[in-house]
């Protein structure tokens, strides 16, 4: 039997806990300040307000992240088929590259993602025909993708964990003799100041292992290496949730190359509940939770500028959301040091990387010595 504390209830922490519970010898306590159903959340808790979709950011020679993202793609495909309640929906994912970006930044050379030949990933990838391009676009491509309704999905993961872990009659639960409780899973709301402290919060005593999935909040852990704290930076994202009264039915991304502020582009994700997620920006180091009107005007202005086939004048914004992607200089940290396993730094790839990262963590739980990937 192994007692494990998973620190963090974002998509990485919940997925890691889900996979750990597949082993009946593991008993898991998820410790977090926030959980997916909270009405108010800490600004470092981004997963419930993420978009989200699957679009691998791995370079053509980054086999490690390619493998992680492949695992996620296949898992989402399986979930849609077997668990339609999970909050994941099939959507075509269409990318456009403007002539401005093609000429200025790409020097007239087309670039395609690593999965473009369909041999590494069966996703029906194809380049768009010329008659499918909208005005101002140099080229584009499309593949079978997914939109994830994140609040549904995270709750689904928790519910699945309760099912997996099972129930048995204990001698006591919260001091009440004979009450049936879940012996292999516990969720504990707690602010944690160090990894050493986290070991004390397992529901059956001291933890044998602590899995650090705290994301940006890892900066607040007293015993995390100072060098690691300096590597963690937020990438600010702003999205607008709108009623889908324009009829857009596919994920649409426009790589603009505009001379407007850096780290902005247009992406739109249609959810099955009749919503659009409209973004966005990728502002490294910006921790402001305010949405300025100029940014809003630029993001919504790109809808009208580039996607002229839709009537954006009738768009109705329901709410604004600001989140902070947990970026780490040097890429993902998936590493075991003694009885601590670190798994953080996925930036904007949290959902698509979660299943593959969880598999890497499982490998490390079986190692008795320091390991690094």
VEXDREN-2710 file (C-alpha; in Angstrom, 1 decimal):
% VEXDREN-2710
k/r/px/py/pz
1/UNK/0.0/0.0/0.0
2/UNK/1.3/3.5/-0.9
3/UNK/-0.1/6.6/0.6
4/UNK/0.2/9.5/-1.9
5/UNK/-0.6/13.2/-1.6
6/UNK/-1.3/15.0/-4.8
7/UNK/-0.7/18.7/-4.3
8/UNK/-3.0/20.7/-6.7
9/UNK/-6.5/20.1/-8.1
10/UNK/-5.9/21.6/-11.6
11/UNK/-6.2/19.3/-14.6
12/UNK/-2.7/17.9/-14.1
13/UNK/-3.2/17.1/-10.5
14/UNK/-6.6/15.5/-11.0
15/UNK/-5.4/13.5/-14.0
16/UNK/-2.4/12.2/-12.1
17/UNK/-4.6/11.3/-9.1
18/UNK/-7.0/9.5/-11.5
19/UNK/-4.2/7.4/-13.0
20/UNK/-2.7/6.6/-9.6
21/UNK/-6.0/5.2/-8.4
22/UNK/-6.0/2.6/-11.2
23/UNK/-3.5/0.8/-9.0
24/UNK/-5.6/-0.7/-6.1
25/UNK/-2.6/-0.4/-3.8
26/UNK/-2.5/3.4/-4.0
27/UNK/-4.4/5.6/-1.6
28/UNK/-4.6/9.2/-2.7
29/UNK/-5.4/12.5/-1.0
30/UNK/-5.7/15.5/-3.2
31/UNK/-4.7/18.6/-1.3
32/UNK/-5.7/22.0/-2.7
33/UNK/-6.8/25.5/-1.8
34/UNK/-9.3/25.4/-4.7
35/UNK/-11.5/22.8/-6.4
36/UNK/-13.3/22.9/-9.7
37/UNK/-16.8/23.7/-8.3
38/UNK/-15.7/26.7/-6.4
39/UNK/-17.5/30.0/-7.2
40/UNK/-14.4/32.1/-6.3
41/UNK/-10.9/30.8/-7.1
42/UNK/-7.4/32.0/-6.6
43/UNK/-5.8/33.6/-9.6
44/UNK/-3.2/30.8/-9.9
45/UNK/-6.0/28.3/-10.3
46/UNK/-6.6/28.4/-14.1
47/UNK/-8.0/25.1/-15.2
48/UNK/-11.7/25.7/-14.6
49/UNK/-11.7/28.8/-16.7
50/UNK/-9.5/27.6/-19.6
51/UNK/-10.8/27.3/-23.2
52/UNK/-9.7/24.5/-23.9
53/UNK/-8.7/22.6/-27.0
54/UNK/-6.1/20.1/-28.3
55/UNK/-3.4/21.7/-30.4
56/UNK/0.1/20.4/-29.8
57/UNK/2.8/23.0/-29.4
58/UNK/5.6/20.4/-29.7
59/UNK/8.3/21.2/-32.3
60/UNK/9.1/18.8/-35.1
61/UNK/12.0/17.4/-33.2
62/UNK/10.5/17.3/-29.7
63/UNK/9.6/13.6/-29.4
64/UNK/9.1/13.8/-25.7
65/UNK/6.2/16.3/-25.8
66/UNK/4.9/14.8/-29.1
67/UNK/4.5/11.5/-27.2
68/UNK/2.8/13.2/-24.3
69/UNK/0.3/15.0/-26.6
70/UNK/-0.4/11.9/-28.6
71/UNK/-1.5/10.1/-25.4
72/UNK/-3.8/13.0/-24.7
73/UNK/-5.3/13.0/-28.2
74/UNK/-6.1/9.3/-28.1
75/UNK/-7.6/9.6/-24.6
76/UNK/-9.9/12.4/-25.6
77/UNK/-11.1/10.5/-28.6
78/UNK/-11.9/7.5/-26.4
79/UNK/-13.7/9.6/-23.8
80/UNK/-16.0/11.1/-26.4
81/UNK/-17.0/7.6/-27.5
82/UNK/-17.4/6.0/-24.1
83/UNK/-18.2/8.9/-21.8
84/UNK/-20.2/11.6/-23.6
85/UNK/-20.9/13.3/-20.3
86/UNK/-17.2/14.1/-19.9
87/UNK/-17.5/17.6/-21.4
88/UNK/-15.2/16.9/-24.5
89/UNK/-16.7/17.5/-27.9
90/UNK/-15.5/16.7/-31.4
91/UNK/-14.7/19.9/-33.4
92/UNK/-12.8/20.5/-36.6
93/UNK/-9.7/22.6/-35.8
94/UNK/-9.0/25.1/-38.6
95/UNK/-5.9/27.4/-38.7
96/UNK/-5.3/30.3/-41.0
97/UNK/-2.0/32.1/-41.6
98/UNK/-2.3/35.6/-42.9
99/UNK/-0.3/36.8/-45.9
100/UNK/1.2/39.4/-43.6
101/UNK/2.7/36.8/-41.3
102/UNK/3.6/34.5/-44.1
103/UNK/5.7/37.1/-45.8
104/UNK/7.1/39.0/-42.8
105/UNK/7.8/36.3/-40.3
106/UNK/7.8/33.0/-42.2
107/UNK/9.7/34.4/-45.3
108/UNK/7.3/32.7/-47.6
109/UNK/7.9/29.2/-46.3
110/UNK/4.9/27.1/-45.2
111/UNK/5.1/25.5/-41.8
112/UNK/3.0/22.6/-40.6
113/UNK/2.8/20.8/-37.2
114/UNK/4.5/17.5/-36.5
115/UNK/1.3/15.5/-37.0
116/UNK/0.6/16.9/-40.4
117/UNK/1.3/13.6/-42.4
118/UNK/-1.2/11.7/-40.3
119/UNK/1.3/8.8/-39.8
120/UNK/2.0/9.9/-36.2
121/UNK/-1.5/10.8/-35.3
122/UNK/-4.7/9.7/-37.1
123/UNK/-6.4/13.1/-37.2
124/UNK/-7.4/13.7/-40.8
125/UNK/-4.9/16.5/-41.2
126/UNK/-5.1/18.3/-44.5
127/UNK/-4.0/21.6/-46.1
128/UNK/-6.9/23.8/-47.1
129/UNK/-7.6/24.3/-50.8
130/UNK/-7.3/27.7/-52.2
131/UNK/-11.1/28.1/-52.5
132/UNK/-11.4/27.5/-48.8
133/UNK/-9.2/30.4/-47.8
134/UNK/-10.7/33.6/-46.7
135/UNK/-9.5/37.0/-47.8
136/UNK/-6.0/37.9/-46.7
137/UNK/-4.8/34.4/-45.9
138/UNK/-1.7/32.8/-47.4
139/UNK/-2.6/29.2/-46.5
140/UNK/-4.3/27.2/-43.8
141/UNK/-4.9/23.7/-42.5
142/UNK/-7.5/21.6/-40.7
143/UNK/-7.7/18.5/-38.6
144/UNK/-10.0/16.6/-36.2
145/UNK/-9.8/18.4/-32.8
146/UNK/-11.7/18.8/-29.6
147/UNK/-13.2/21.5/-27.4
148/UNK/-13.2/20.8/-23.7
149/UNK/-15.8/22.4/-21.4
150/UNK/-13.3/22.6/-18.6
151/UNK/-15.6/22.9/-15.6
152/UNK/-17.6/19.9/-16.7
153/UNK/-14.5/17.9/-17.5
154/UNK/-12.7/18.5/-14.2
155/UNK/-15.9/17.5/-12.3
156/UNK/-16.1/14.4/-14.4
157/UNK/-12.5/13.4/-13.4
158/UNK/-13.4/13.7/-9.7
159/UNK/-16.6/11.7/-10.1
160/UNK/-14.6/9.0/-12.0
161/UNK/-12.1/8.8/-9.2
162/UNK/-14.9/8.2/-6.6
163/UNK/-16.1/5.3/-8.8
164/UNK/-12.6/3.9/-9.3
165/UNK/-11.6/4.0/-5.6
166/UNK/-14.6/2.2/-4.2
167/UNK/-16.1/2.2/-0.8
168/UNK/-15.5/0.0/2.3
169/UNK/-16.7/0.1/5.9
170/UNK/-14.1/1.7/8.1
171/UNK/-14.0/1.8/11.9
172/UNK/-14.6/5.6/11.8
173/UNK/-15.0/8.5/9.5
174/UNK/-14.6/12.1/10.8
175/UNK/-15.1/10.5/14.3
176/UNK/-18.4/8.8/13.5
177/UNK/-18.1/5.0/14.1
178/UNK/-19.3/2.6/11.4
179/UNK/-19.9/5.2/8.7
180/UNK/-19.0/4.0/5.2
181/UNK/-16.3/6.1/3.6
182/UNK/-14.0/6.0/0.6
183/UNK/-10.8/4.4/1.8
184/UNK/-8.6/5.1/-1.2
185/UNK/-9.5/8.7/-2.1
186/UNK/-9.9/11.9/-0.1
187/UNK/-10.1/15.6/-1.2
188/UNK/-8.8/18.0/1.4
189/UNK/-9.1/21.8/1.1
190/UNK/-5.9/23.2/2.5
191/UNK/-3.4/26.0/1.9
192/UNK/0.1/24.4/2.0
193/UNK/3.3/26.4/2.6
194/UNK/5.8/23.6/1.8
195/UNK/6.2/20.2/0.3
196/UNK/7.3/18.9/3.7
197/UNK/4.0/20.1/5.2
198/UNK/2.0/18.4/2.5
199/UNK/3.2/15.0/3.6
200/UNK/1.2/15.4/6.8
201/UNK/-2.2/15.8/5.1
202/UNK/-2.8/12.2/3.8
203/UNK/-6.2/11.0/5.1
204/UNK/-4.6/7.8/6.5
205/UNK/-1.5/9.2/8.1
206/UNK/1.9/10.4/6.7
207/UNK/2.3/10.2/2.9
208/UNK/4.9/8.0/1.3
209/UNK/5.0/10.2/-1.8
210/UNK/4.0/13.8/-2.6
211/UNK/3.3/14.7/-6.2
212/UNK/3.8/18.4/-6.8
213/UNK/1.2/19.5/-9.3
214/UNK/0.8/23.0/-7.9
215/UNK/1.5/24.9/-11.1
216/UNK/2.2/28.5/-10.6
217/UNK/1.4/28.1/-6.9
218/UNK/4.6/26.1/-6.6
219/UNK/6.3/29.5/-6.3
220/UNK/4.8/29.8/-2.8
221/UNK/6.3/26.6/-1.5
222/UNK/9.0/27.4/1.0
223/UNK/11.1/24.3/0.2
224/UNK/11.0/24.5/-3.6
225/UNK/14.4/25.4/-5.0
226/UNK/14.9/29.1/-5.5
227/UNK/16.2/28.4/-9.0
228/UNK/12.9/26.7/-9.8
229/UNK/10.8/29.6/-8.4
230/UNK/12.6/31.9/-10.8
231/UNK/11.7/29.7/-13.8
232/UNK/8.0/29.8/-13.1
233/UNK/6.2/32.7/-14.8
234/UNK/2.5/33.4/-15.6
235/UNK/1.4/33.7/-19.2
236/UNK/-1.7/35.9/-18.9
237/UNK/-4.7/35.0/-21.1
238/UNK/-7.9/36.9/-21.6
239/UNK/-11.0/35.3/-23.2
240/UNK/-14.6/36.4/-23.7
241/UNK/-17.4/34.0/-23.3
242/UNK/-20.2/34.8/-25.8
243/UNK/-23.4/33.4/-27.1
244/UNK/-22.8/31.6/-30.4
245/UNK/-25.4/33.5/-32.4
246/UNK/-23.1/33.7/-35.5
247/UNK/-23.2/30.0/-36.3
248/UNK/-19.5/29.2/-36.0
249/UNK/-19.1/25.4/-35.7
250/UNK/-15.3/24.8/-35.8
251/UNK/-12.3/25.8/-33.7
252/UNK/-10.9/28.8/-35.7
253/UNK/-7.4/30.2/-35.2
254/UNK/-5.9/33.1/-37.1
255/UNK/-2.2/33.7/-36.9
256/UNK/-2.3/37.3/-37.7
257/UNK/1.3/38.7/-37.7
258/UNK/-0.3/42.1/-36.9
259/UNK/1.9/45.0/-35.8
260/UNK/-0.4/45.5/-32.8
261/UNK/0.9/44.5/-29.3
262/UNK/3.0/41.3/-29.3
263/UNK/1.7/38.0/-28.1
264/UNK/-1.8/38.4/-29.4
265/UNK/-3.7/36.3/-31.9
266/UNK/-7.3/35.3/-32.7
267/UNK/-8.7/32.0/-31.6
268/UNK/-12.4/31.0/-31.2
269/UNK/-13.7/27.7/-29.7
270/UNK/-17.4/26.8/-30.1
271/UNK/-18.7/24.8/-27.1
272/UNK/-21.6/22.4/-27.5
273/UNK/-23.6/24.5/-25.0
274/UNK/-24.0/27.3/-27.5
275/UNK/-21.1/29.4/-26.3
276/UNK/-18.0/30.8/-28.0
277/UNK/-14.7/31.2/-26.3
278/UNK/-13.0/34.2/-28.0
279/UNK/-9.3/35.1/-27.3
280/UNK/-6.7/36.0/-26.9
281/UNK/-3.3/36.9/-25.6
282/UNK/-0.1/35.3/-24.3
283/UNK/1.4/37.9/-22.0
284/UNK/4.4/36.5/-20.2
285/UNK/4.9/37.9/-16.7
286/UNK/1.7/40.0/-16.6
287/UNK/-0.3/39.2/-13.5
288/UNK/-3.0/41.8/-13.9
289/UNK/-6.6/40.5/-13.4
290/UNK/-8.1/43.5/-15.1
291/UNK/-9.4/43.6/-18.7
292/UNK/-8.7/46.9/-20.4
293/UNK/-11.0/48.1/-23.0
294/UNK/-8.3/48.4/-25.6
295/UNK/-7.4/44.7/-25.4
296/UNK/-11.1/43.8/-25.7
297/UNK/-11.5/46.1/-28.8
298/UNK/-8.5/44.5/-30.4
299/UNK/-9.6/40.9/-29.8
300/UNK/-13.2/41.5/-31.0
301/UNK/-12.0/43.7/-33.8
302/UNK/-10.0/40.8/-35.2
303/UNK/-13.2/38.8/-35.5
304/UNK/-14.7/41.4/-37.8
305/UNK/-11.4/42.0/-39.6
306/UNK/-10.5/38.4/-40.5
307/UNK/-13.8/36.4/-40.3
308/UNK/-16.0/38.5/-42.4
309/UNK/-18.3/35.6/-43.3
310/UNK/-19.9/36.0/-39.9
311/UNK/-22.1/38.8/-38.5
312/UNK/-20.1/39.9/-35.4
313/UNK/-22.3/43.0/-34.8
314/UNK/-24.8/40.8/-33.1
315/UNK/-22.3/39.0/-30.8
316/UNK/-23.3/39.1/-27.1
317/UNK/-20.5/38.8/-24.5
318/UNK/-21.6/36.9/-21.4
319/UNK/-18.5/37.3/-19.3
320/UNK/-14.8/38.0/-19.4
321/UNK/-12.2/35.6/-18.0
322/UNK/-8.6/36.2/-17.1
323/UNK/-6.3/33.2/-16.4
324/UNK/-2.6/32.6/-15.9
325/UNK/-1.0/29.7/-17.7
326/UNK/1.8/28.1/-15.6
327/UNK/4.9/28.6/-17.8
328/UNK/8.3/27.2/-16.8
329/UNK/11.5/28.2/-18.5
330/UNK/13.1/25.1/-19.9
331/UNK/9.8/23.3/-20.4
332/UNK/7.9/20.7/-18.3
333/UNK/9.4/19.6/-15.0
334/UNK/8.6/15.9/-14.5
335/UNK/11.2/14.8/-11.9
336/UNK/11.6/12.6/-8.9
337/UNK/13.8/13.6/-6.0
338/UNK/13.5/11.3/-3.0
339/UNK/9.8/11.0/-2.0
340/UNK/8.8/14.1/-4.0
341/UNK/7.7/14.0/-7.6
342/UNK/7.4/17.3/-9.5
343/UNK/5.0/17.6/-12.4
344/UNK/4.4/21.2/-13.4
345/UNK/5.2/23.9/-16.0
346/UNK/2.9/22.9/-18.8
347/UNK/1.9/26.5/-19.6
348/UNK/-1.1/26.5/-22.0
349/UNK/-0.8/22.8/-22.7
350/UNK/-2.3/21.6/-19.4
351/UNK/-5.3/19.7/-20.8
352/UNK/-3.7/18.2/-23.8
353/UNK/-0.6/17.1/-21.9
354/UNK/-2.4/15.9/-18.7
355/UNK/-2.8/12.2/-19.6
356/UNK/0.7/11.9/-21.0
357/UNK/2.3/13.6/-18.0
358/UNK/0.3/11.4/-15.7
359/UNK/1.9/8.3/-17.4
360/UNK/5.3/9.8/-16.8
361/UNK/4.5/10.3/-13.1
362/UNK/3.3/6.7/-12.8
363/UNK/6.7/5.5/-14.1
364/UNK/8.5/7.6/-11.4
365/UNK/6.3/6.3/-8.6
366/UNK/7.9/2.9/-9.2
367/UNK/11.5/4.3/-8.9
368/UNK/13.3/4.2/-5.6
369/UNK/16.1/6.6/-6.6
370/UNK/16.3/10.1/-8.0
371/UNK/15.1/10.2/-11.6
372/UNK/14.8/13.0/-14.1
373/UNK/13.1/13.2/-17.5
END
